[in-house]
Amino acid sequence: MTHLSTKHLLGIKDLTVHDVELIIETSRFFKEVINRPIKKVPSLRDISIANIFFENSTRTKLSFELAEKRLSADVINFSASGSSTKKGETLLDTVNNILAMKIDMVVMRHSSCGAPHFLAKNIGASVINAGDGTHEHPTQALLDFFSIYQLLGNQKKLKIALLGDIKHSRVALSNILLFKKMGMDVKLSGPNTLVPAEWAKLNVQIEPNPAKALAWADVGIVLRIQLERHQIQFFPSLREYQNFFGITYEMISKLNNKPIIMHPGPINRGIELDSKTIDEYSNSIILNQVENGVATRMSILYLLANNGQ
């Protein structure tokens, strides 16, 4: 079977293990493509894709746009800040107007949880969730898994620590669901206010001490403190957070193991992760994640487009 089992990519729950394996194998091929002198292939020629971002984004939006252009797709970029949604137009009206331009696929980021799912039920085009509120960010989880796979292979029972603002992170949920689906162990670490006890229901462990979590882990994925989503104060100050929960080069250098360090970006340097770890730690693969993001999104776009043919 060489096709995905789904027409859309809305969340990790919708993917089978075979789907994930197919995306990873296809990502390997496209990573080779983007490292060639001629990086463009005609795989999605005559396919039109709309990037509809109702929430600010730099990395994800640029990554999708570059992936689409590497595949020779026709690309339309839509920003909510200058759209008719500011004049009262509904989400469905906006998208239907875009689809009237004969769009084949929609990549959408929205501040409301479930917005891409609503869209997928009401339009004929394939929908890719580029992040919905604090719910999911499936393409980030897939590129994280691909980045780990590139270094460590598809080993069962790899130990993954997620550290930081778990409560407000859509990356955290997608990562947990994907890593557990693929047979890995997951441990969460951070302040009790940002790692609610109910997350243990997802069959993960909770370790408040980040040094202990990293000492256990093969991979540590550090998550951004999402201050823009904090409606109340979850810790006394950023300095206090950095002192007790920030990941530093000094902390990692004391570990007997040397875990791979990852971060989905953007990074609050000097808060959840210090500059020396980012720039000097040999097992930091943050820039590799960026490169792998383009290859993984090329893979997802290509496979979903082929499903529609």
Secondary structure, 3 states (H helix, E strand, C coil): CCCCCCCCECCHHHCCHHHHHHHHHHHHHHHHHHCCCCCCCCCCCCCEEEEEECCCCCHHHHHHHHHHHHCCCEEEEEEHHHCHHHHCCCHHHHHHHHHCCCCCEEEEEECCCCHHHHHHHHCCCEEEEEEECCCECHHHHHHHHHHHHHHHCCCCCCEEEEECCCCCCHHHHHHHHHHHHCCCEEEEECCCCCCCHHHHHHCCEECCCHHHHHHHCCEEEECCCCHHHCCCCCCCCHHHHHHHHCECHHHHHCCCCCCEEECCCCCCECCCECHHHHHHCCCECHHHHHHHHHHHHHHHHHHHHHHCC
